[in-house]
Amino acid sequence: MTSKKPISVKWSPDLDAYASGDLPAHQVRCALCEKAPCDCPPFGTPEYFALLDRVHGR
C-alpha cells in the first residue's frame, strides 16, 4: 500500500467574484502573489519556485 500526499491547491481570493461576473479578469488577484495584475517572478526561475514553496508552506 502506498501513501499519497494530499494535493494542495491555492485559489485566487477573487475567484467567486470573477466566476459570478462581478469582477473583470484584469482585476482578479493572483493566487500566488495576491496582486492584480500578477506580479510573480517569471515562471521557472528560482524566485518563482521559492514563492510557490512559501505559499504552499513547504
N, CA, C and O atoms as a GROMACS GRO file, in nm:
protein
  232
    1MET      N    1   0.084  -0.118   0.000
    1MET     CA    2   0.000   0.000   0.000
    1MET      C    3   0.089   0.125   0.000
    1MET      O    4   0.181   0.137   0.080
    2THR      N    5   0.060   0.216  -0.090
    2THR     CA    6   0.139   0.339  -0.095
    2THR      C    7   0.060   0.452  -0.032
    2THR      O    8  -0.063   0.456  -0.035
    3SER      N    9   0.136   0.544   0.026
    3SER     CA   10   0.075   0.660   0.089
    3SER      C   11   0.090   0.779  -0.005
    3SER      O   12   0.200   0.809  -0.052
    4LYS      N   13  -0.019   0.847  -0.031
    4LYS     CA   14  -0.016   0.964  -0.119
    4LYS      C   15  -0.038   1.090  -0.036
    4LYS      O   16  -0.119   1.092   0.056
    5LYS      N   17   0.036   1.195  -0.072
    5LYS     CA   18   0.017   1.325  -0.007
    5LYS      C   19  -0.108   1.390  -0.066
    5LYS      O   20  -0.135   1.376  -0.185
    6PRO      N   21  -0.183   1.460   0.017
    6PRO     CA   22  -0.298   1.533  -0.039
    6PRO      C   23  -0.250   1.645  -0.130
    6PRO      O   24  -0.144   1.704  -0.107
    7ILE      N   25  -0.327   1.674  -0.232
    7ILE     CA   26  -0.293   1.781  -0.325
    7ILE      C   27  -0.334   1.914  -0.262
    7ILE      O   28  -0.445   1.929  -0.213
    8SER      N   29  -0.242   2.009  -0.265
    8SER     CA   30  -0.268   2.142  -0.211
    8SER      C   31  -0.295   2.238  -0.326
    8SER      O   32  -0.212   2.252  -0.417
    9VAL      N   33  -0.409   2.302  -0.323
    9VAL     CA   34  -0.447   2.395  -0.429
    9VAL      C   35  -0.475   2.531  -0.368
    9VAL      O   36  -0.542   2.541  -0.265
   10LYS      N   37  -0.423   2.636  -0.429
   10LYS     CA   38  -0.450   2.773  -0.387
   10LYS      C   39  -0.533   2.841  -0.494
   10LYS      O   40  -0.500   2.833  -0.613
   11TRP      N   41  -0.640   2.906  -0.454
   11TRP     CA   42  -0.728   2.978  -0.545
   11TRP      C   43  -0.713   3.127  -0.522
   11TRP      O   44  -0.677   3.170  -0.412
   12SER      N   45  -0.739   3.204  -0.624
   12SER     CA   46  -0.741   3.350  -0.609
   12SER      C   47  -0.850   3.386  -0.509
   12SER      O   48  -0.958   3.326  -0.510
   13PRO      N   49  -0.824   3.483  -0.422
   13PRO     CA   50  -0.929   3.526  -0.330
   13PRO      C   51  -1.047   3.590  -0.403
   13PRO      O   52  -1.152   3.614  -0.343
   14ASP      N   53  -1.030   3.619  -0.532
   14ASP     CA   54  -1.135   3.682  -0.611
   14ASP      C   55  -1.209   3.585  -0.703
   14ASP      O   56  -1.290   3.628  -0.785
   15LEU      N   57  -1.184   3.457  -0.691
   15LEU     CA   58  -1.241   3.360  -0.784
   15LEU      C   59  -1.393   3.365  -0.787
   15LEU      O   60  -1.453   3.364  -0.895
   16ASP      N   61  -1.457   3.371  -0.672
   16ASP     CA   62  -1.604   3.374  -0.669
   16ASP      C   63  -1.660   3.498  -0.738
   16ASP      O   64  -1.756   3.488  -0.815
   17ALA      N   65  -1.600   3.613  -0.711
   17ALA     CA   66  -1.648   3.737  -0.773
   17ALA      C   67  -1.629   3.733  -0.925
   17ALA      O   68  -1.714   3.780  -0.999
   18TYR      N   69  -1.518   3.676  -0.970
   18TYR     CA   70  -1.494   3.664  -1.114
   18TYR      C   71  -1.592   3.566  -1.177
   18TYR      O   72  -1.651   3.595  -1.281
   19ALA      N   73  -1.610   3.451  -1.114
   19ALA     CA   74  -1.698   3.348  -1.168
   19ALA      C   75  -1.843   3.395  -1.176
   19ALA      O   76  -1.918   3.353  -1.264
   20SER      N   77  -1.883   3.482  -1.084
   20SER     CA   78  -2.021   3.531  -1.085
   20SER      C   79  -2.038   3.651  -1.178
   20SER      O   80  -2.149   3.702  -1.194
   21GLY      N   81  -1.930   3.697  -1.239
   21GLY     CA   82  -1.937   3.807  -1.333
   21GLY      C   83  -1.928   3.944  -1.267
   21GLY      O   84  -1.948   4.046  -1.333
   22ASP      N   85  -1.899   3.947  -1.137
   22ASP     CA   86  -1.891   4.074  -1.065
   22ASP      C   87  -1.754   4.141  -1.075
   22ASP      O   88  -1.740   4.256  -1.034
   23LEU      N   89  -1.655   4.072  -1.126
   23LEU     CA   90  -1.519   4.125  -1.131
   23LEU      C   91  -1.457   4.090  -1.266
   23LEU      O   92  -1.456   3.973  -1.304
   24PRO      N   93  -1.404   4.190  -1.339
   24PRO     CA   94  -1.339   4.160  -1.467
   24PRO      C   95  -1.206   4.088  -1.445
   24PRO      O   96  -1.144   4.100  -1.340
   25ALA      N   97  -1.165   4.014  -1.546
   25ALA     CA   98  -1.044   3.931  -1.534
   25ALA      C   99  -0.920   4.011  -1.495
   25ALA      O  100  -0.837   3.962  -1.419
   26HIS      N  101  -0.906   4.133  -1.545
   26HIS     CA  102  -0.785   4.210  -1.516
   26HIS      C  103  -0.778   4.256  -1.370
   26HIS      O  104  -0.675   4.307  -1.327
   27GLN      N  105  -0.886   4.239  -1.294
   27GLN     CA  106  -0.886   4.278  -1.154
   27GLN      C  107  -0.876   4.158  -1.059
   27GLN      O  108  -0.877   4.175  -0.937
   28VAL      N  109  -0.866   4.038  -1.114
   28VAL     CA  110  -0.856   3.917  -1.032
   28VAL      C  111  -0.714   3.907  -0.977
   28VAL      O  112  -0.617   3.910  -1.052
   29ARG      N  113  -0.704   3.895  -0.845
   29ARG     CA  114  -0.572   3.883  -0.782
   29ARG      C  115  -0.515   3.743  -0.805
   29ARG      O  116  -0.587   3.643  -0.802
   30CYS      N  117  -0.386   3.739  -0.828
   30CYS     CA  118  -0.313   3.615  -0.847
   30CYS      C  119  -0.319   3.531  -0.719
   30CYS      O  120  -0.312   3.586  -0.608
   31ALA      N  121  -0.331   3.401  -0.734
   31ALA     CA  122  -0.335   3.312  -0.617
   31ALA      C  123  -0.201   3.306  -0.545
   31ALA      O  124  -0.196   3.275  -0.426
   32LEU      N  125  -0.092   3.334  -0.614
   32LEU     CA  126   0.040   3.326  -0.551
   32LEU      C  127   0.083   3.459  -0.490
   32LEU      O  128   0.114   3.466  -0.371
   33CYS      N  129   0.086   3.565  -0.571
   33CYS     CA  130   0.136   3.694  -0.520
   33CYS      C  131   0.024   3.781  -0.464
   33CYS      O  132   0.051   3.879  -0.395
   34GLU      N  133  -0.100   3.745  -0.493
   34GLU     CA  134  -0.220   3.817  -0.448
   34GLU      C  135  -0.225   3.961  -0.496
   34GLU      O  136  -0.281   4.048  -0.430
   35LYS      N  137  -0.167   3.985  -0.614
   35LYS     CA  138  -0.173   4.118  -0.676
   35LYS      C  139  -0.248   4.109  -0.808
   35LYS      O  140  -0.250   4.004  -0.873
   36ALA      N  141  -0.311   4.219  -0.846
   36ALA     CA  142  -0.378   4.227  -0.976
   36ALA      C  143  -0.325   4.351  -1.047
   36ALA      O  144  -0.341   4.461  -0.995
   37PRO      N  145  -0.265   4.338  -1.162
   37PRO     CA  146  -0.232   4.213  -1.227
   37PRO      C  147  -0.118   4.140  -1.156
   37PRO      O  148  -0.049   4.196  -1.071
   38CYS      N  149  -0.100   4.016  -1.192
   38CYS     CA  150   0.002   3.931  -1.131
   38CYS      C  151   0.140   3.996  -1.138
   38CYS      O  152   0.178   4.056  -1.238
   39ASP      N  153   0.213   3.982  -1.028
   39ASP     CA  154   0.349   4.037  -1.021
   39ASP      C  155   0.448   3.928  -0.980
   39ASP      O  156   0.552   3.956  -0.921
   40CYS      N  157   0.415   3.804  -1.014
   40CYS     CA  158   0.503   3.692  -0.980
   40CYS      C  159   0.633   3.699  -1.061
   40CYS      O  160   0.635   3.754  -1.171
   41PRO      N  161   0.740   3.642  -1.006
   41PRO     CA  162   0.863   3.630  -1.085
   41PRO      C  163   0.835   3.542  -1.207
   41PRO      O  164   0.739   3.465  -1.206
   42PRO      N  165   0.916   3.552  -1.310
   42PRO     CA  166   0.894   3.469  -1.429
   42PRO      C  167   0.890   3.320  -1.394
   42PRO      O  168   0.969   3.272  -1.312
   43PHE      N  169   0.797   3.248  -1.458
   43PHE     CA  170   0.783   3.105  -1.434
   43PHE      C  171   0.914   3.032  -1.462
   43PHE      O  172   0.983   3.059  -1.561
   44GLY      N  173   0.948   2.940  -1.374
   44GLY     CA  174   1.066   2.858  -1.392
   44GLY      C  175   1.191   2.912  -1.326
   44GLY      O  176   1.292   2.842  -1.316
   45THR      N  177   1.185   3.036  -1.279
   45THR     CA  178   1.302   3.094  -1.212
   45THR      C  179   1.308   3.046  -1.068
   45THR      O  180   1.206   3.005  -1.012
   46PRO      N  181   1.425   3.050  -1.007
   46PRO     CA  182   1.436   3.012  -0.865
   46PRO      C  183   1.344   3.096  -0.776
   46PRO      O  184   1.291   3.047  -0.677
   47GLU      N  185   1.326   3.224  -0.811
   47GLU     CA  186   1.240   3.312  -0.732
   47GLU      C  187   1.093   3.267  -0.740
   47GLU      O  188   1.021   3.273  -0.641
   48TYR      N  189   1.051   3.222  -0.858
   48TYR     CA  190   0.914   3.172  -0.874
   48TYR      C  191   0.892   3.049  -0.787
   48TYR      O  192   0.792   3.041  -0.715
   49PHE      N  193   0.984   2.955  -0.792
   49PHE     CA  194   0.967   2.832  -0.714
   49PHE      C  195   0.977   2.858  -0.564
   49PHE      O  196   0.914   2.787  -0.485
   50ALA      N  197   1.056   2.958  -0.524
   50ALA     CA  198   1.063   2.996  -0.383
   50ALA      C  199   0.927   3.052  -0.338
   50ALA      O  200   0.880   3.021  -0.228
   51LEU      N  201   0.865   3.135  -0.421
   51LEU     CA  202   0.733   3.189  -0.391
   51LEU      C  203   0.630   3.077  -0.383
   51LEU      O  204   0.548   3.075  -0.291
   52LEU      N  205   0.634   2.986  -0.475
   52LEU     CA  206   0.543   2.872  -0.477
   52LEU      C  207   0.558   2.789  -0.349
   52LEU      O  208   0.458   2.751  -0.288
   53ASP      N  209   0.681   2.762  -0.310
   53ASP     CA  210   0.705   2.687  -0.186
   53ASP      C  211   0.653   2.763  -0.064
   53ASP      O  212   0.594   2.703   0.026
   54ARG      N  213   0.676   2.893  -0.060
   54ARG     CA  214   0.633   2.973   0.053
   54ARG      C  215   0.480   2.974   0.065
   54ARG      O  216   0.426   2.960   0.175
   55VAL      N  217   0.411   2.990  -0.048
   55VAL     CA  218   0.265   2.994  -0.048
   55VAL      C  219   0.206   2.859  -0.005
   55VAL      O  220   0.103   2.853   0.062
   56HIS      N  221   0.272   2.752  -0.044
   56HIS     CA  222   0.223   2.618  -0.011
   56HIS      C  223   0.281   2.567   0.122
   56HIS      O  224   0.257   2.452   0.159
   57GLY      N  225   0.354   2.650   0.192
   57GLY     CA  226   0.406   2.612   0.323
   57GLY      C  227   0.508   2.501   0.320
   57GLY      O  228   0.513   2.417   0.410
   58ARG      N  229   0.590   2.500   0.217
   58ARG     CA  230   0.694   2.396   0.207
   58ARG      C  231   0.828   2.451   0.247
   58ARG      O  232   0.928   2.378   0.245
   0.00000   0.00000   0.00000
